[in-house]
């Protein structure tokens, strides 16, 4: 039977961010919580918070999945702002710099020197990331993926 997948620039970036945010949440929850709090302290983050609250009523606001969704949409917003040349508040820029620094640190910890993540940012394309990963030997630990993670992914692609 045919499978319909809801894919566009926004959903690809958004869904791509989930495994990384999930790994960050599971390997350094204190940092994850701190980044979430920094996100929602910004004007843009408040907008993202209300968007997630409205569009994901099944998620409890205090749950890590809700917070992960907020951070995923924050990353998506950053990319869309870049595409559309939108001006961002200094607080949002600062938060995004900290989020990408945390992601780079996570990837370095996961892959060591096998993958060069120094230039990873919102402008990194999936092709560039794939090249980073394909040029080196690495293993991806799937033991961190939960049933909730699979359910959230299914919700988007179906």
C-alpha positions as CSV (number, residue, x, y, z in Angstrom):
1,X,0.0,0.0,0.0
2,X,1.3,3.5,-0.7
3,X,2.8,5.5,2.2
4,X,2.1,9.2,2.3
5,X,4.9,11.3,3.8
6,X,4.4,14.9,4.7
7,X,7.8,16.3,3.8
8,X,8.9,19.9,3.1
9,X,11.8,22.1,4.1
10,X,10.3,22.8,7.5
11,X,9.4,19.2,8.4
12,X,12.8,17.8,7.3
13,X,14.8,20.2,9.5
14,X,12.3,19.8,12.3
15,X,12.4,16.0,12.3
16,X,16.2,16.0,11.7
17,X,16.6,17.9,15.0
18,X,14.7,15.4,17.1
19,X,17.3,12.6,17.3
20,X,20.0,15.2,18.2
21,X,17.8,16.9,20.8
22,X,16.7,13.5,22.2
23,X,20.4,12.5,22.6
24,X,21.1,15.8,24.3
25,X,18.2,15.3,26.7
26,X,19.3,11.8,27.6
27,X,23.0,12.5,27.9
28,X,22.9,15.9,29.6
29,X,19.4,16.6,30.9
30,X,20.5,19.6,33.0
31,X,21.8,21.3,29.9
32,X,18.7,20.3,28.0
33,X,16.5,21.9,30.7
34,X,18.7,25.0,30.8
35,X,18.5,25.4,27.0
36,X,14.7,25.0,27.1
37,X,14.4,27.7,29.8
38,X,16.6,30.0,27.8
39,X,14.5,29.4,24.7
40,X,11.2,30.3,26.3
41,X,12.7,33.4,28.0
42,X,13.0,35.0,24.5
43,X,10.2,36.6,22.5
44,X,10.6,34.1,19.7
45,X,10.7,31.3,22.2
46,X,7.4,32.4,23.7
47,X,5.8,32.2,20.3
48,X,7.2,28.7,19.7
49,X,6.0,27.7,23.2
50,X,2.4,28.8,22.4
51,X,2.6,27.1,19.0
52,X,3.6,23.8,20.5
53,X,1.0,24.1,23.3
54,X,-1.7,24.7,20.8
55,X,-0.7,22.1,18.2
56,X,0.4,19.3,20.6
57,X,-2.4,19.3,23.3
58,X,-1.5,15.7,24.1
59,X,1.9,16.7,25.5
60,X,2.2,18.0,29.1
61,X,3.9,21.3,29.2
62,X,6.3,20.0,31.9
63,X,7.2,16.9,29.9
64,X,10.6,16.5,28.3
65,X,8.8,15.6,25.0
66,X,7.0,19.0,25.1
67,X,10.3,20.7,25.8
68,X,12.1,18.8,23.0
69,X,9.3,19.9,20.6
70,X,9.8,23.5,21.6
71,X,13.5,23.3,20.9
72,X,12.9,21.5,17.6
73,X,10.6,24.3,16.5
74,X,13.1,26.9,17.8
75,X,15.7,25.4,15.4
76,X,13.2,25.3,12.6
77,X,12.3,29.0,13.2
78,X,16.0,29.9,13.2
79,X,16.4,28.3,9.8
80,X,13.3,30.0,8.4
81,X,14.4,33.3,9.8
82,X,17.7,32.9,8.0
83,X,15.9,32.0,4.7
84,X,13.5,34.9,5.0
85,X,16.1,37.4,6.3
86,X,14.1,38.0,9.5
87,X,15.6,40.0,12.3
88,X,15.9,38.1,15.7
89,X,16.2,39.4,19.2
90,X,19.7,39.3,20.7
91,X,18.4,36.9,23.4
92,X,17.2,34.5,20.7
93,X,20.5,34.7,18.8
94,X,22.4,34.1,22.1
95,X,20.2,31.1,22.9
96,X,20.7,29.6,19.4
97,X,24.4,30.0,19.7
98,X,24.3,28.1,23.0
99,X,22.1,25.4,21.5
100,X,24.4,24.8,18.5
101,X,27.4,24.8,20.8
102,X,25.7,22.1,22.9
103,X,24.9,20.1,19.7
104,X,28.5,20.3,18.5
105,X,29.7,19.2,21.9
106,X,27.3,16.3,21.9
107,X,28.3,15.2,18.4
108,X,32.0,15.4,19.3
109,X,31.3,13.3,22.4
110,X,29.4,10.7,20.3
111,X,31.7,10.6,17.3
112,X,35.0,11.8,18.8
113,X,37.4,13.0,16.1
114,X,35.8,10.8,13.5
115,X,33.4,13.6,12.4
116,X,34.4,17.3,12.0
117,X,31.5,19.3,13.5
118,X,33.3,22.6,13.9
119,X,31.3,24.3,11.1
120,X,27.9,22.8,12.0
121,X,25.3,25.5,12.2
122,X,21.7,26.3,11.0
123,X,23.1,26.6,7.4
124,X,24.5,23.1,7.4
125,X,22.6,21.1,4.7
126,X,21.6,17.5,5.1
127,X,23.9,16.7,2.3
128,X,26.8,18.4,4.1
129,X,26.0,16.5,7.3
130,X,25.7,13.3,5.4
131,X,29.1,13.9,3.9
132,X,30.6,14.5,7.4
133,X,29.1,11.2,8.6
134,X,29.8,9.2,5.4
135,X,33.5,10.3,5.2
136,X,34.2,8.6,8.6
137,X,33.3,5.4,10.3
138,X,30.8,5.8,13.0
139,X,28.1,3.9,14.8
140,X,24.7,5.3,15.9
141,X,23.3,4.0,19.2
142,X,19.7,3.2,18.6
143,X,19.2,2.1,22.2
144,X,18.2,5.7,23.1
145,X,15.1,5.6,20.9
146,X,11.9,5.1,22.8
147,X,8.4,4.2,21.9
148,X,7.4,7.8,22.5
149,X,10.1,8.9,20.0
150,X,8.7,6.6,17.3
151,X,5.2,7.7,18.0
152,X,6.1,11.4,17.6
153,X,7.9,10.6,14.3
154,X,5.0,8.6,13.0
155,X,2.6,11.5,13.8
156,X,4.6,13.8,11.5
157,X,5.2,11.5,8.6
158,X,1.8,9.9,8.3
